[in-house]
Amino acid sequence: MTGGGEERGEAVSEMRFDGRVVVITGAGRGLGRAYALLLAARGARVVVNDVGGGIAGGDSDIGVAGAVAEEIVAAGGQAVANADSVATPVGGRAIVDTALETYGRIDVVVHNAGNVRYAPLAEMSYEDFDSVLDVHLRGAFHVVRAAFPVMREAGYGRVVLTSSIGGLYGNRNVANYAVAKAGLIGLSNVVALEGAECGVKSNVIVPAAVTRLADGLDTSKYPPMEPELVAPAVGWLAHESCSVSGEMLVALAGRVARAYIAETPGVYQPEWSIEDVGARIQEIRDTAESWLLPVVPSAHSDHIGRSFAMAMGGK
């Protein structure tokens, strides 16, 4: 059995972030805190952003972000705390400005901030729907919108947005969360496309860990699921050596995998009826020889081009 690079006789050099400035939202606890500690230990100067609120959001405590920043500094690293909310354009700009005013640059954005408000679909209030989108999805836009022009001008950037298996596959009682997490995939893809020519890469982390969001659940039979098991995948996506853009990495209980969207080749006919679709639905759904279209450089046009080719070829 082979293990790490050293066991295979390969020289392994530590991936460092010396000179890099990293903004991490929701970094006061759980996953975000693990990311901040790891990247700071590898030399990053970290803006620890966290409003310090409860799971549902709505309150604030600068001491939560401050404690993580102090922990980093005590260990010999560099960090500054920020308690602005990602939920507004002003807050997103203030978070980015903290990096620029303190360290003079911004190289990495990891959007991890989140809240949860549970309710069945038929009972979910509009306020609870918007509150979750404000933090997860609009919050990502607010921070990335402020950071992207700076990264583009510098010719370098790494963006890591946080989705969820709830965004990929859905879950009960979290329509707001599922919508927000699915939307983040689309946002990351746009950042990846628009950033391709200027050294900015964007990817999605799909993490799972036992944090305060698991309060009330019986986790006694879970395998190890500490946030520290997720942090290395985020660290790689945030590193200058990251070789992918417009992709999704899953990190759950020690498993790191790629999630991706694919299409079946489908079926071409010059005309369709409802009955035709029903009659050929198994062929339409056949996943053999599926298309995997990389976001960067050209999934959008490849999707259209392949479809047109089938139409023009008559099959």
N, C-alpha and C positions, 0 to 999 in steps of 0.2 A: 504494500500500500504506500502510495506517495502522499506527502503532506505539502508543506509550504515550499517556497522556492529554495530555501537553504537545504532541505532534505533532498531536493533534486539536483543539488550541486550548483545552483544558480546564485549569483551575487544579487542580494536584495538591498536596494538603497531606500532609505526612509523618504516617503513623500512628505515634503515640507510645504509650509505656507508662509515662509519668511517674506516680509515685505508686503504681503497681501492684506487687504482689509475686507472683513467679512461681516455682513449684516445678517443676523438671525432673528426672525420674529418669533414670538412665543418661546423665548429661550430661558425663561425663568424656572421652568420645571420640566420634568419628563424628557421627552425626546429632544426638544430644543436645547435644554440644559446639557444633555449628553453631547450634542453636536458642538455646542460652544466650548465645552471643556476639551474635547478631542482636538478641534481645530486650533484652539489657543495653545494647547500642548505641542502642536506641530509648528508653532511660530506665527500664527495668524493674529492680527489685531482685530478684536471682535467688538461689534456693537451688539450688546445684549438687550434686545427689545422685549418687553413684556409689560402689559398693563397691570398684571398682578391680580386679575379678576378671578371670579369663580368659574365653574364649568359652563354656566349659562351666560357668562359675561355680565357687563353692566356696572362693574365696580372697578376700583383701581388701587394699586399699592406699589409704589416705586421700589419699595424694599425688596420685592421678589426679584426684579432684575438686578438690583443693587447687590444682593447677596451673591449672585452668580459672578458678577463682575469682580467683586471683592475676592471671591475664591480663586478666580483666574490670576488676579494680581498677586495674591498671597503665594501662589505657586510659581511666580516669576514671569507670568505672561502679561499681556496688555489687553485691557478691556475697558469699555465705558458703558454705563447703564442708560437705557432710554425707556420711558414709559408712555410714549405717544401711542395712540390707537391706530392700527392699520385700517380701521373701518371708515376713515374719512380721507379725502384727498390731502387735506392739510396735515393729517397725521402721517400719511405715507411719505410726504415730502419732508416732514420734520425728522423722520427716522433716517432718511438718506442724507439730509443735511447734517445730522449728528456725525455720520461717518466722514463727510467732506470737511466739516469744520474742525473735527478732532484730529483726523489723520490725513486729510488732504486728498483722499481718493476712495473709490469703492470698487472692489474686484469681484465680490461674490454676494449674491442675495440668496438666502435660504428662507423661504416663506413657510413657516411652520405654525404660525398662530392659528388658533381655532377655538370654537365654542360648540356646544351641543345643546339643542333644545328638542326633547323627544315629544312626539305626538303622532297618533295615527293620522293618515292622510285626510280622512274625513273630518278630523277635529283640529288640525293644525291651523293656528292663527296666522294671519298675514304678517303680524309683527314677529312671530317666531321664525317664519320663513325668511323674512328680510334680514333679521338679526344674524342668522347663520351665514347667509350669502354675503352680508356686509363684511364679516371677518375673514372668511375663507376665500371667497372668489373676488369680490370687489377689493378686499384687502390686498390680495396678490397684485391686482391691477394697480392699485394706488402706489405700492412700493416699487413695482417693476416700471411703471410709467415714469417715476422720478429717477430711477437708477439707469434705465436703458440708454437714454441719450448720453449720459456721462460715460458709460461703458463703450458705447459706439465711438465716441470721440477719442477715447483712449485706445481703441482697437483691441480691447480684451474684456471679457466678462464671463462669469459663470452664474447661471440662474438655476435654482433647484426649487421646484414647487411640489407641494405635498398633496397627493390624491389619497385614495383609500380603496380598499376592496368594496366599500359601500358605493363609491363612485363608479367602479368597474362593473359591479354585479348587483348593486342595490341592496337594501335591507329594509326590514319593517320599521315603521315608526320614525324614520329619518329622511323623509322626502327632501327637506331643506338641505341636509348634509350631503345626500347623494347627488342632488343637482349641483351643488357647489363644487364637490370633488370631481364630478365629470367635467364641469366647465373648466377646471384648472388644466385638464389635459389639452383642451383646445387652445387655451392661452399659452401654454408652454410651446405648443407646436408653432404658433405664430412668432413667438420670440425666437425660436430656433431658426425659422425661415428668414426672418428679417435680420437676425444677427449673424447669419452664415458668412456674409461678406465682410464682416468687421470684427471677427474673432470672438463673438459672443455665442456661447452654447447654452442651451436650455434643456433640461430634462426633468422628469417627474420621479419622485420617490413614492412608493406605495408601502408605507410602513405599518407594522403592528407591534405593540409592546404593552406590557402591563404598566399602566400609569394611573393617575387618579381617575381617569375616565372609566377604569375598571372597578371603581368602588361599588360595592354591592353585588358583584359577580363572584361566583365560586371559582377561583383560579387555582385551587389546590391540586388539580390534576393536569394543569398546563405544563408544558416543558419550559425551560428557561426562556424568558421573554423580556429581558431587561432592555431598556433603551440603548444601552451600550452595544447591543448586538446589531442595531440598525445603523449606528453612527458611522462605521467605516464605509458603508455604501454611499451615504451622503457625502462623506469626505472625498471619496473618489470622484463623484459627480461634480464636486466643487473644485477639484484640483486642476491645475493647468494641463496635466497629462490626460485628462478625460478625452476619450477618443470618439464619443458618440454625442449626438444632439437630436432632439425630438424623439427621445425614447423614454421608456418607463422601466424602472427597476423595483421589484418587490423585495422587501426585507421583512421576514417573519420567522421568529423562533430559530434563528441561525441559518435559515434558507434565504439565499439571494438568487433571484431569477429575473428573467425579462418577461414583462407582459407586453402584448402587442395586439394591434387590430389588423385583421385580415379579411379578405373577401373571397367567396367562392368564385370560380370562373363564371358560373351562371349559365344561362341558356339564352341564345339569340333566336328571335323570330321576327319577321318583318311586321307582323300584326299579332295582337294578343286579345283574348277575351278573358273574362273572369274564370270561365271554365278551363281555359288553357293553363292559367296559373295553377289552378288546383290540380290539374292532371299532371303537371310537370314539377310539382313542388319538391319532390325528392331530388330530382336532378338539379333544381335551383339551389337546394340546400347542401348538395354534395361537397364536402370539404376537401376532397382529393384535389391535389394540384392547386391549392388556394393561392391567391395573390397576396404577397406581403410587400407592401409599398412603403419604403422608407420615407418619412416626412421630409428629411433633407437628403437629396436636393429637390425632389420633384414629385412627391406622391400625388399631389393635387392634379397636376397635368398628366401624370402616368395613368391615373384612374380614368380620366377622360379619354386619353389616347387609346388605351386598351379597349375601352368600351366602343369607341368609334371604329377601331380596327375590326372588332367582331361584326359590327353593323355593315361595314364596307365589304368585309369578306363573306358576309352571308352566313356566318356560323358562330 
